[in-house]
Amino acid sequence: MPLIYKIADTPLWHAAVAASRFDGSAHDVRDGFIHFSTATQARETAAKHFAGQSGLVLAAIDTTTLGAALKWEASRGGDLFPHLYAPLPMSAVAWSKPLPVGADGLHVFPLEMV
């Protein structure tokens, strides 16, 4: 299954799980879509937007369940990034895990992303 990834604040993610849908972070709501990254983009996203921040969750999302609301749009350096123009149903989440910060200050990604 093709996966994309979302980095989110743990309390916000837990609230989404309880509600069975994720409406996005404040940044997502402001931009009008939910930002995601591919496996190769996620580390750069973490370093750029969440540098040194603890208390995060990394969620893997099954793209086959998102339909036409998922758009691939040019962003950093012309890379195509996945953007969801709808709430994310929790049924699309393949897994979610804590995203800790390592001793080097960088986030430690789970082995499932390798």
Backbone atoms as SQL, in Angstrom:
CREATE TABLE atoms (id INTEGER PRIMARY KEY, chain TEXT, resi INTEGER, resn TEXT, atom TEXT, x REAL, y REAL, z REAL);
INSERT INTO atoms VALUES
  (1, 'A', 1, 'MET', 'N', 0.846, -1.177, 0.000),
  (2, 'A', 1, 'MET', 'CA', 0.000, 0.000, 0.000),
  (3, 'A', 1, 'MET', 'C', 0.890, 1.239, 0.000),
  (4, 'A', 2, 'PRO', 'N', 0.624, 2.191, -0.869),
  (5, 'A', 2, 'PRO', 'CA', 1.418, 3.424, -0.891),
  (6, 'A', 2, 'PRO', 'C', 1.101, 4.279, 0.340),
  (7, 'A', 3, 'LEU', 'N', 2.162, 4.671, 1.053),
  (8, 'A', 3, 'LEU', 'CA', 1.986, 5.434, 2.285),
  (9, 'A', 3, 'LEU', 'C', 2.524, 6.847, 2.141),
  (10, 'A', 4, 'ILE', 'N', 1.862, 7.785, 2.829),
  (11, 'A', 4, 'ILE', 'CA', 2.366, 9.138, 3.047),
  (12, 'A', 4, 'ILE', 'C', 2.374, 9.342, 4.552),
  (13, 'A', 5, 'TYR', 'N', 3.022, 10.412, 5.013),
  (14, 'A', 5, 'TYR', 'CA', 3.256, 10.576, 6.440),
  (15, 'A', 5, 'TYR', 'C', 2.842, 11.953, 6.937),
  (16, 'A', 6, 'LYS', 'N', 2.340, 11.960, 8.167),
  (17, 'A', 6, 'LYS', 'CA', 1.946, 13.201, 8.843),
  (18, 'A', 6, 'LYS', 'C', 2.661, 13.268, 10.173),
  (19, 'A', 7, 'ILE', 'N', 3.281, 14.395, 10.441),
  (20, 'A', 7, 'ILE', 'CA', 3.870, 14.678, 11.743),
  (21, 'A', 7, 'ILE', 'C', 2.911, 15.607, 12.460),
  (22, 'A', 8, 'ALA', 'N', 2.537, 15.231, 13.685),
  (23, 'A', 8, 'ALA', 'CA', 1.556, 16.034, 14.422),
  (24, 'A', 8, 'ALA', 'C', 1.910, 16.063, 15.905),
  (25, 'A', 9, 'ASP', 'N', 1.442, 17.085, 16.569),
  (26, 'A', 9, 'ASP', 'CA', 1.556, 17.208, 18.013),
  (27, 'A', 9, 'ASP', 'C', 0.735, 16.083, 18.654),
  (28, 'A', 10, 'THR', 'N', 1.295, 15.415, 19.651),
  (29, 'A', 10, 'THR', 'CA', 0.632, 14.260, 20.256),
  (30, 'A', 10, 'THR', 'C', -0.772, 14.564, 20.783),
  (31, 'A', 11, 'PRO', 'N', -1.001, 15.624, 21.563),
  (32, 'A', 11, 'PRO', 'CA', -2.372, 15.883, 22.033),
  (33, 'A', 11, 'PRO', 'C', -3.363, 16.127, 20.890),
  (34, 'A', 12, 'LEU', 'N', -2.928, 16.821, 19.851),
  (35, 'A', 12, 'LEU', 'CA', -3.794, 17.059, 18.693),
  (36, 'A', 12, 'LEU', 'C', -4.127, 15.739, 18.011),
  (37, 'A', 13, 'TRP', 'N', -3.137, 14.863, 17.884),
  (38, 'A', 13, 'TRP', 'CA', -3.365, 13.568, 17.239),
  (39, 'A', 13, 'TRP', 'C', -4.313, 12.712, 18.074),
  (40, 'A', 14, 'HIS', 'N', -4.117, 12.695, 19.389),
  (41, 'A', 14, 'HIS', 'CA', -4.997, 11.906, 20.256),
  (42, 'A', 14, 'HIS', 'C', -6.439, 12.409, 20.175),
  (43, 'A', 15, 'ALA', 'N', -6.620, 13.717, 20.072),
  (44, 'A', 15, 'ALA', 'CA', -7.966, 14.277, 19.913),
  (45, 'A', 15, 'ALA', 'C', -8.578, 13.822, 18.585),
  (46, 'A', 16, 'ALA', 'N', -7.759, 13.761, 17.544),
  (47, 'A', 16, 'ALA', 'CA', -8.243, 13.301, 16.242),
  (48, 'A', 16, 'ALA', 'C', -8.651, 11.833, 16.295),
  (49, 'A', 17, 'VAL', 'N', -7.857, 11.022, 16.965),
  (50, 'A', 17, 'VAL', 'CA', -8.194, 9.599, 17.109),
  (51, 'A', 17, 'VAL', 'C', -9.533, 9.463, 17.821),
  (52, 'A', 18, 'ALA', 'N', -9.721, 10.235, 18.880),
  (53, 'A', 18, 'ALA', 'CA', -10.981, 10.180, 19.632),
  (54, 'A', 18, 'ALA', 'C', -12.164, 10.620, 18.773),
  (55, 'A', 19, 'ALA', 'N', -11.926, 11.560, 17.851),
  (56, 'A', 19, 'ALA', 'CA', -12.984, 12.079, 16.980),
  (57, 'A', 19, 'ALA', 'C', -13.142, 11.259, 15.694),
  (58, 'A', 20, 'SER', 'N', -12.255, 10.297, 15.469),
  (59, 'A', 20, 'SER', 'CA', -12.236, 9.457, 14.258),
  (60, 'A', 20, 'SER', 'C', -11.908, 10.234, 12.988),
  (61, 'A', 21, 'ARG', 'N', -11.331, 11.442, 13.133),
  (62, 'A', 21, 'ARG', 'CA', -10.914, 12.219, 11.971),
  (63, 'A', 21, 'ARG', 'C', -9.936, 13.297, 12.409),
  (64, 'A', 22, 'PHE', 'N', -9.045, 13.627, 11.504),
  (65, 'A', 22, 'PHE', 'CA', -8.045, 14.667, 11.744),
  (66, 'A', 22, 'PHE', 'C', -8.354, 15.823, 10.809),
  (67, 'A', 23, 'ASP', 'N', -8.633, 16.978, 11.398),
  (68, 'A', 23, 'ASP', 'CA', -8.960, 18.157, 10.599),
  (69, 'A', 23, 'ASP', 'C', -7.729, 19.002, 10.272),
  (70, 'A', 24, 'GLY', 'N', -6.592, 18.618, 10.833),
  (71, 'A', 24, 'GLY', 'CA', -5.351, 19.322, 10.543),
  (72, 'A', 24, 'GLY', 'C', -4.868, 20.159, 11.705),
  (73, 'A', 25, 'SER', 'N', -3.612, 20.548, 11.603),
  (74, 'A', 25, 'SER', 'CA', -3.010, 21.461, 12.573),
  (75, 'A', 25, 'SER', 'C', -3.456, 22.881, 12.251),
  (76, 'A', 26, 'ALA', 'N', -3.078, 23.827, 13.081),
  (77, 'A', 26, 'ALA', 'CA', -3.387, 25.233, 12.801),
  (78, 'A', 26, 'ALA', 'C', -2.777, 25.651, 11.463),
  (79, 'A', 27, 'HIS', 'N', -1.587, 25.170, 11.172),
  (80, 'A', 27, 'HIS', 'CA', -0.907, 25.460, 9.897),
  (81, 'A', 27, 'HIS', 'C', -1.701, 24.886, 8.716),
  (82, 'A', 28, 'ASP', 'N', -2.196, 23.651, 8.877),
  (83, 'A', 28, 'ASP', 'CA', -2.998, 23.022, 7.823),
  (84, 'A', 28, 'ASP', 'C', -4.286, 23.811, 7.585),
  (85, 'A', 29, 'VAL', 'N', -4.971, 24.148, 8.665),
  (86, 'A', 29, 'VAL', 'CA', -6.241, 24.879, 8.558),
  (87, 'A', 29, 'VAL', 'C', -6.010, 26.220, 7.865),
  (88, 'A', 30, 'ARG', 'N', -4.927, 26.905, 8.241),
  (89, 'A', 30, 'ARG', 'CA', -4.610, 28.201, 7.618),
  (90, 'A', 30, 'ARG', 'C', -4.382, 28.051, 6.115),
  (91, 'A', 31, 'ASP', 'N', -3.721, 26.957, 5.702),
  (92, 'A', 31, 'ASP', 'CA', -3.411, 26.766, 4.286),
  (93, 'A', 31, 'ASP', 'C', -4.559, 26.155, 3.491),
  (94, 'A', 32, 'GLY', 'N', -5.562, 25.608, 4.175),
  (95, 'A', 32, 'GLY', 'CA', -6.732, 25.056, 3.493),
  (96, 'A', 32, 'GLY', 'C', -6.595, 23.606, 3.067),
  (97, 'A', 33, 'PHE', 'N', -5.547, 22.941, 3.532),
  (98, 'A', 33, 'PHE', 'CA', -5.349, 21.518, 3.244),
  (99, 'A', 33, 'PHE', 'C', -4.431, 20.934, 4.302),
  (100, 'A', 34, 'ILE', 'N', -4.422, 19.599, 4.398),
  (101, 'A', 34, 'ILE', 'CA', -3.544, 18.919, 5.336),
  (102, 'A', 34, 'ILE', 'C', -2.254, 18.560, 4.616),
  (103, 'A', 35, 'HIS', 'N', -1.134, 19.006, 5.185),
  (104, 'A', 35, 'HIS', 'CA', 0.197, 18.748, 4.629),
  (105, 'A', 35, 'HIS', 'C', 0.655, 17.339, 4.998),
  (106, 'A', 36, 'PHE', 'N', 1.193, 16.618, 4.034),
  (107, 'A', 36, 'PHE', 'CA', 1.809, 15.316, 4.252),
  (108, 'A', 36, 'PHE', 'C', 3.170, 15.308, 3.573),
  (109, 'A', 37, 'SER', 'N', 3.934, 14.278, 3.847),
  (110, 'A', 37, 'SER', 'CA', 5.230, 14.072, 3.205),
  (111, 'A', 37, 'SER', 'C', 5.343, 12.624, 2.760),
  (112, 'A', 38, 'THR', 'N', 6.177, 12.403, 1.758),
  (113, 'A', 38, 'THR', 'CA', 6.542, 11.037, 1.405),
  (114, 'A', 38, 'THR', 'C', 7.616, 10.575, 2.390),
  (115, 'A', 39, 'ALA', 'N', 7.974, 9.312, 2.320),
  (116, 'A', 39, 'ALA', 'CA', 9.020, 8.790, 3.198),
  (117, 'A', 39, 'ALA', 'C', 10.334, 9.538, 2.993),
  (118, 'A', 40, 'THR', 'N', 10.656, 9.887, 1.763),
  (119, 'A', 40, 'THR', 'CA', 11.915, 10.592, 1.505),
  (120, 'A', 40, 'THR', 'C', 11.849, 12.062, 1.897),
  (121, 'A', 41, 'GLN', 'N', 10.667, 12.638, 2.002),
  (122, 'A', 41, 'GLN', 'CA', 10.514, 14.043, 2.378),
  (123, 'A', 41, 'GLN', 'C', 10.351, 14.251, 3.880),
  (124, 'A', 42, 'ALA', 'N', 9.967, 13.213, 4.611),
  (125, 'A', 42, 'ALA', 'CA', 9.580, 13.365, 6.021),
  (126, 'A', 42, 'ALA', 'C', 10.705, 13.885, 6.903),
  (127, 'A', 43, 'ARG', 'N', 11.923, 13.416, 6.709),
  (128, 'A', 43, 'ARG', 'CA', 13.037, 13.874, 7.547),
  (129, 'A', 43, 'ARG', 'C', 13.304, 15.360, 7.353),
  (130, 'A', 44, 'GLU', 'N', 13.263, 15.805, 6.116),
  (131, 'A', 44, 'GLU', 'CA', 13.458, 17.233, 5.836),
  (132, 'A', 44, 'GLU', 'C', 12.300, 18.055, 6.419),
  (133, 'A', 45, 'THR', 'N', 11.085, 17.539, 6.313),
  (134, 'A', 45, 'THR', 'CA', 9.929, 18.224, 6.901),
  (135, 'A', 45, 'THR', 'C', 10.110, 18.360, 8.407),
  (136, 'A', 46, 'ALA', 'N', 10.540, 17.284, 9.057),
  (137, 'A', 46, 'ALA', 'CA', 10.759, 17.320, 10.509),
  (138, 'A', 46, 'ALA', 'C', 11.827, 18.346, 10.867),
  (139, 'A', 47, 'ALA', 'N', 12.940, 18.348, 10.130),
  (140, 'A', 47, 'ALA', 'CA', 14.031, 19.280, 10.416),
  (141, 'A', 47, 'ALA', 'C', 13.624, 20.730, 10.165),
  (142, 'A', 48, 'LYS', 'N', 12.836, 20.956, 9.138),
  (143, 'A', 48, 'LYS', 'CA', 12.464, 22.328, 8.764),
  (144, 'A', 48, 'LYS', 'C', 11.345, 22.893, 9.645),
  (145, 'A', 49, 'HIS', 'N', 10.337, 22.081, 9.941),
  (146, 'A', 49, 'HIS', 'CA', 9.148, 22.599, 10.619),
  (147, 'A', 49, 'HIS', 'C', 9.012, 22.179, 12.081),
  (148, 'A', 50, 'PHE', 'N', 9.785, 21.165, 12.514),
  (149, 'A', 50, 'PHE', 'CA', 9.650, 20.639, 13.873),
  (150, 'A', 50, 'PHE', 'C', 11.006, 20.465, 14.551),
  (151, 'A', 51, 'ALA', 'N', 11.997, 21.239, 14.168),
  (152, 'A', 51, 'ALA', 'CA', 13.363, 21.075, 14.665),
  (153, 'A', 51, 'ALA', 'C', 13.414, 21.024, 16.192),
  (154, 'A', 52, 'GLY', 'N', 13.948, 19.920, 16.706),
  (155, 'A', 52, 'GLY', 'CA', 14.136, 19.756, 18.140),
  (156, 'A', 52, 'GLY', 'C', 12.872, 19.598, 18.957),
  (157, 'A', 53, 'GLN', 'N', 11.728, 19.601, 18.320),
  (158, 'A', 53, 'GLN', 'CA', 10.446, 19.553, 19.036),
  (159, 'A', 53, 'GLN', 'C', 10.130, 18.119, 19.449),
  (160, 'A', 54, 'SER', 'N', 9.840, 17.944, 20.720),
  (161, 'A', 54, 'SER', 'CA', 9.433, 16.632, 21.219),
  (162, 'A', 54, 'SER', 'C', 7.909, 16.598, 21.325),
  (163, 'A', 55, 'GLY', 'N', 7.378, 15.448, 21.727),
  (164, 'A', 55, 'GLY', 'CA', 5.932, 15.318, 21.883),
  (165, 'A', 55, 'GLY', 'C', 5.196, 15.223, 20.561),
  (166, 'A', 56, 'LEU', 'N', 5.848, 14.600, 19.586),
  (167, 'A', 56, 'LEU', 'CA', 5.247, 14.471, 18.259),
  (168, 'A', 56, 'LEU', 'C', 4.883, 13.021, 17.959),
  (169, 'A', 57, 'VAL', 'N', 3.983, 12.870, 17.005),
  (170, 'A', 57, 'VAL', 'CA', 3.570, 11.574, 16.492),
  (171, 'A', 57, 'VAL', 'C', 3.836, 11.568, 14.994),
  (172, 'A', 58, 'LEU', 'N', 4.261, 10.425, 14.498),
  (173, 'A', 58, 'LEU', 'CA', 4.372, 10.201, 13.062),
  (174, 'A', 58, 'LEU', 'C', 3.302, 9.203, 12.680),
  (175, 'A', 59, 'ALA', 'N', 2.463, 9.577, 11.725),
  (176, 'A', 59, 'ALA', 'CA', 1.389, 8.687, 11.263),
  (177, 'A', 59, 'ALA', 'C', 1.616, 8.334, 9.806),
  (178, 'A', 60, 'ALA', 'N', 1.409, 7.056, 9.501),
  (179, 'A', 60, 'ALA', 'CA', 1.481, 6.563, 8.123),
  (180, 'A', 60, 'ALA', 'C', 0.067, 6.431, 7.588),
  (181, 'A', 61, 'ILE', 'N', -0.170, 7.001, 6.429),
  (182, 'A', 61, 'ILE', 'CA', -1.508, 7.076, 5.851),
  (183, 'A', 61, 'ILE', 'C', -1.547, 6.291, 4.537),
  (184, 'A', 62, 'ASP', 'N', -2.554, 5.459, 4.397),
  (185, 'A', 62, 'ASP', 'CA', -2.774, 4.677, 3.177),
  (186, 'A', 62, 'ASP', 'C', -3.427, 5.586, 2.129),
  (187, 'A', 63, 'THR', 'N', -2.678, 5.920, 1.088),
  (188, 'A', 63, 'THR', 'CA', -3.190, 6.853, 0.074),
  (189, 'A', 63, 'THR', 'C', -4.333, 6.280, -0.747),
  (190, 'A', 64, 'THR', 'N', -4.455, 4.959, -0.802),
  (191, 'A', 64, 'THR', 'CA', -5.496, 4.363, -1.645),
  (192, 'A', 64, 'THR', 'C', -6.902, 4.638, -1.116),
  (193, 'A', 65, 'THR', 'N', -7.011, 5.110, 0.108),
  (194, 'A', 65, 'THR', 'CA', -8.320, 5.358, 0.703),
  (195, 'A', 65, 'THR', 'C', -8.761, 6.820, 0.617),
  (196, 'A', 66, 'LEU', 'N', -7.915, 7.691, 0.073),
  (197, 'A', 66, 'LEU', 'CA', -8.186, 9.130, 0.166),
  (198, 'A', 66, 'LEU', 'C', -8.906, 9.721, -1.043),
  (199, 'A', 67, 'GLY', 'N', -8.910, 9.021, -2.152),
  (200, 'A', 67, 'GLY', 'CA', -9.657, 9.485, -3.313),
  (201, 'A', 67, 'GLY', 'C', -9.144, 10.779, -3.917),
  (202, 'A', 68, 'ALA', 'N', -10.051, 11.501, -4.567),
  (203, 'A', 68, 'ALA', 'CA', -9.704, 12.706, -5.321),
  (204, 'A', 68, 'ALA', 'C', -9.329, 13.885, -4.431),
  (205, 'A', 69, 'ALA', 'N', -9.582, 13.801, -3.128),
  (206, 'A', 69, 'ALA', 'CA', -9.225, 14.899, -2.218),
  (207, 'A', 69, 'ALA', 'C', -7.719, 15.001, -2.012),
  (208, 'A', 70, 'LEU', 'N', -6.970, 13.935, -2.378),
  (209, 'A', 70, 'LEU', 'CA', -5.515, 13.953, -2.271),
  (210, 'A', 70, 'LEU', 'C', -4.929, 14.491, -3.573),
  (211, 'A', 71, 'LYS', 'N', -4.174, 15.574, -3.448),
  (212, 'A', 71, 'LYS', 'CA', -3.534, 16.208, -4.609),
  (213, 'A', 71, 'LYS', 'C', -2.023, 16.215, -4.389),
  (214, 'A', 72, 'TRP', 'N', -1.291, 16.012, -5.447),
  (215, 'A', 72, 'TRP', 'CA', 0.167, 16.094, -5.406),
  (216, 'A', 72, 'TRP', 'C', 0.556, 17.430, -6.023),
  (217, 'A', 73, 'GLU', 'N', 1.145, 18.315, -5.200),
  (218, 'A', 73, 'GLU', 'CA', 1.406, 19.687, -5.643),
  (219, 'A', 73, 'GLU', 'C', 2.861, 20.067, -5.381),
  (220, 'A', 74, 'ALA', 'N', 3.396, 20.880, -6.286),
  (221, 'A', 74, 'ALA', 'CA', 4.781, 21.332, -6.170),
  (222, 'A', 74, 'ALA', 'C', 4.953, 22.217, -4.951),
  (223, 'A', 75, 'SER', 'N', 6.067, 21.989, -4.264),
  (224, 'A', 75, 'SER', 'CA', 6.402, 22.790, -3.090),
  (225, 'A', 75, 'SER', 'C', 7.913, 22.976, -3.085),
  (226, 'A', 76, 'ARG', 'N', 8.564, 22.721, -1.948),
  (227, 'A', 76, 'ARG', 'CA', 10.012, 22.934, -1.808),
  (228, 'A', 76, 'ARG', 'C', 10.793, 22.405, -3.010),
  (229, 'A', 77, 'GLY', 'N', 11.490, 23.285, -3.660),
  (230, 'A', 77, 'GLY', 'CA', 12.360, 22.881, -4.749),
  (231, 'A', 77, 'GLY', 'C', 11.657, 22.191, -5.899),
  (232, 'A', 78, 'GLY', 'N', 10.355, 22.367, -6.017),
  (233, 'A', 78, 'GLY', 'CA', 9.597, 21.743, -7.088),
  (234, 'A', 78, 'GLY', 'C', 9.162, 20.321, -6.798),
  (235, 'A', 79, 'ASP', 'N', 9.556, 19.771, -5.625),
  (236, 'A', 79, 'ASP', 'CA', 9.101, 18.426, -5.246),
  (237, 'A', 79, 'ASP', 'C', 7.584, 18.398, -5.143),
  (238, 'A', 80, 'LEU', 'N', 6.995, 17.278, -5.530),
  (239, 'A', 80, 'LEU', 'CA', 5.553, 17.100, -5.377),
  (240, 'A', 80, 'LEU', 'C', 5.268, 16.580, -3.967),
  (241, 'A', 81, 'PHE', 'N', 4.433, 17.307, -3.248),
  (242, 'A', 81, 'PHE', 'CA', 4.038, 16.938, -1.890),
  (243, 'A', 81, 'PHE', 'C', 2.564, 16.575, -1.882),
  (244, 'A', 82, 'PRO', 'N', 2.187, 15.590, -1.075),
  (245, 'A', 82, 'PRO', 'CA', 0.779, 15.213, -0.954),
  (246, 'A', 82, 'PRO', 'C', 0.030, 16.189, -0.036),
  (247, 'A', 83, 'HIS', 'N', -1.082, 16.701, -0.527),
  (248, 'A', 83, 'HIS', 'CA', -1.955, 17.616, 0.222),
  (249, 'A', 83, 'HIS', 'C', -3.368, 17.053, 0.186),
  (250, 'A', 84, 'LEU', 'N', -4.004, 17.005, 1.332),
  (251, 'A', 84, 'LEU', 'CA', -5.366, 16.478, 1.415),
  (252, 'A', 84, 'LEU', 'C', -6.350, 17.615, 1.637),
  (253, 'A', 85, 'TYR', 'N', -7.277, 17.770, 0.723),
  (254, 'A', 85, 'TYR', 'CA', -8.284, 18.822, 0.772),
  (255, 'A', 85, 'TYR', 'C', -9.586, 18.290, 1.374),
  (256, 'A', 86, 'ALA', 'N', -9.470, 17.652, 2.514),
  (257, 'A', 86, 'ALA', 'CA', -10.604, 17.091, 3.244),
  (258, 'A', 86, 'ALA', 'C', -10.080, 16.647, 4.608),
  (259, 'A', 87, 'PRO', 'N', -10.962, 16.430, 5.565),
  (260, 'A', 87, 'PRO', 'CA', -10.500, 15.832, 6.824),
  (261, 'A', 87, 'PRO', 'C', -9.927, 14.439, 6.559),
  (262, 'A', 88, 'LEU', 'N', -8.974, 14.054, 7.372),
  (263, 'A', 88, 'LEU', 'CA', -8.374, 12.726, 7.264),
  (264, 'A', 88, 'LEU', 'C', -9.155, 11.753, 8.137),
  (265, 'A', 89, 'PRO', 'N', -9.783, 10.743, 7.542),
  (266, 'A', 89, 'PRO', 'CA', -10.471, 9.742, 8.367),
  (267, 'A', 89, 'PRO', 'C', -9.439, 8.831, 9.036),
  (268, 'A', 90, 'MET', 'N', -9.639, 8.538, 10.294),
  (269, 'A', 90, 'MET', 'CA', -8.705, 7.675, 11.010),
  (270, 'A', 90, 'MET', 'C', -8.638, 6.275, 10.405),
  (271, 'A', 91, 'SER', 'N', -9.651, 5.896, 9.652),
  (272, 'A', 91, 'SER', 'CA', -9.630, 4.593, 8.981),
  (273, 'A', 91, 'SER', 'C', -8.522, 4.512, 7.929),
  (274, 'A', 92, 'ALA', 'N', -7.989, 5.650, 7.493),
  (275, 'A', 92, 'ALA', 'CA', -6.907, 5.672, 6.512),
  (276, 'A', 92, 'ALA', 'C', -5.525, 5.530, 7.150),
  (277, 'A', 93, 'VAL', 'N', -5.461, 5.574, 8.467),
  (278, 'A', 93, 'VAL', 'CA', -4.176, 5.514, 9.176),
  (279, 'A', 93, 'VAL', 'C', -3.722, 4.063, 9.287),
  (280, 'A', 94, 'ALA', 'N', -2.582, 3.758, 8.677),
  (281, 'A', 94, 'ALA', 'CA', -2.017, 2.408, 8.741),
  (282, 'A', 94, 'ALA', 'C', -1.366, 2.169, 10.100),
  (283, 'A', 95, 'TRP', 'N', -0.681, 3.176, 10.616),
  (284, 'A', 95, 'TRP', 'CA', -0.081, 3.122, 11.947),
  (285, 'A', 95, 'TRP', 'C', 0.326, 4.525, 12.373),
  (286, 'A', 96, 'SER', 'N', 0.511, 4.701, 13.685),
  (287, 'A', 96, 'SER', 'CA', 1.072, 5.937, 14.225),
  (288, 'A', 96, 'SER', 'C', 1.982, 5.566, 15.381),
  (289, 'A', 97, 'LYS', 'N', 3.074, 6.329, 15.500),
  (290, 'A', 97, 'LYS', 'CA', 4.094, 6.044, 16.504),
  (291, 'A', 97, 'LYS', 'C', 4.667, 7.355, 17.020),
  (292, 'A', 98, 'PRO', 'N', 5.180, 7.344, 18.251),
  (293, 'A', 98, 'PRO', 'CA', 5.884, 8.537, 18.740),
  (294, 'A', 98, 'PRO', 'C', 7.078, 8.849, 17.829),
  (295, 'A', 99, 'LEU', 'N', 7.402, 10.126, 17.711),
  (296, 'A', 99, 'LEU', 'CA', 8.544, 10.578, 16.916),
  (297, 'A', 99, 'LEU', 'C', 9.512, 11.294, 17.863),
  (298, 'A', 100, 'PRO', 'N', 10.358, 10.528, 18.544),
  (299, 'A', 100, 'PRO', 'CA', 11.245, 11.129, 19.544),
  (300, 'A', 100, 'PRO', 'C', 12.390, 11.909, 18.907),
  (301, 'A', 101, 'VAL', 'N', 13.017, 12.729, 19.727),
  (302, 'A', 101, 'VAL', 'CA', 14.202, 13.477, 19.326),
  (303, 'A', 101, 'VAL', 'C', 15.414, 12.731, 19.881),
  (304, 'A', 102, 'GLY', 'N', 16.397, 12.473, 19.028),
  (305, 'A', 102, 'GLY', 'CA', 17.607, 11.783, 19.449),
  (306, 'A', 102, 'GLY', 'C', 18.589, 12.718, 20.122),
  (307, 'A', 103, 'ALA', 'N', 19.667, 12.144, 20.636),
  (308, 'A', 103, 'ALA', 'CA', 20.704, 12.914, 21.326),
  (309, 'A', 103, 'ALA', 'C', 21.333, 13.972, 20.418),
  (310, 'A', 104, 'ASP', 'N', 21.293, 13.735, 19.106),
  (311, 'A', 104, 'ASP', 'CA', 21.848, 14.687, 18.141),
  (312, 'A', 104, 'ASP', 'C', 20.880, 15.818, 17.789),
  (313, 'A', 105, 'GLY', 'N', 19.678, 15.795, 18.400),
  (314, 'A', 105, 'GLY', 'CA', 18.685, 16.834, 18.139),
  (315, 'A', 105, 'GLY', 'C', 17.801, 16.564, 16.943),
  (316, 'A', 106, 'LEU', 'N', 18.062, 15.460, 16.235),
  (317, 'A', 106, 'LEU', 'CA', 17.246, 15.093, 15.080),
  (318, 'A', 106, 'LEU', 'C', 16.199, 14.067, 15.492),
  (319, 'A', 107, 'HIS', 'N', 15.090, 14.056, 14.788),
  (320, 'A', 107, 'HIS', 'CA', 14.036, 13.086, 15.084),
  (321, 'A', 107, 'HIS', 'C', 14.469, 11.678, 14.679),
  (322, 'A', 108, 'VAL', 'N', 14.046, 10.721, 15.476),
  (323, 'A', 108, 'VAL', 'CA', 14.376, 9.327, 15.234),
  (324, 'A', 108, 'VAL', 'C', 13.142, 8.657, 14.599),
  (325, 'A', 109, 'PHE', 'N', 13.266, 8.343, 13.326),
  (326, 'A', 109, 'PHE', 'CA', 12.150, 7.772, 12.565),
  (327, 'A', 109, 'PHE', 'C', 12.108, 6.256, 12.756),
  (328, 'A', 110, 'PRO', 'N', 10.910, 5.694, 12.751),
  (329, 'A', 110, 'PRO', 'CA', 10.778, 4.233, 12.958),
  (330, 'A', 110, 'PRO', 'C', 11.337, 3.439, 11.779),
  (331, 'A', 111, 'LEU', 'N', 11.718, 2.222, 12.077),
  (332, 'A', 111, 'LEU', 'CA', 12.291, 1.355, 11.050),
  (333, 'A', 111, 'LEU', 'C', 11.325, 1.088, 9.909),
  (334, 'A', 112, 'GLU', 'N', 10.013, 1.159, 10.161),
  (335, 'A', 112, 'GLU', 'CA', 9.016, 0.914, 9.114),
  (336, 'A', 112, 'GLU', 'C', 9.167, 1.861, 7.937),
  (337, 'A', 113, 'MET', 'N', 9.841, 2.974, 8.122),
  (338, 'A', 113, 'MET', 'CA', 10.012, 3.947, 7.029),
  (339, 'A', 113, 'MET', 'C', 11.195, 3.610, 6.133),
  (340, 'A', 114, 'VAL', 'N', 12.062, 2.715, 6.559),
  (341, 'A', 114, 'VAL', 'CA', 13.271, 2.412, 5.776),
  (342, 'A', 114, 'VAL', 'C', 12.903, 1.617, 4.539);
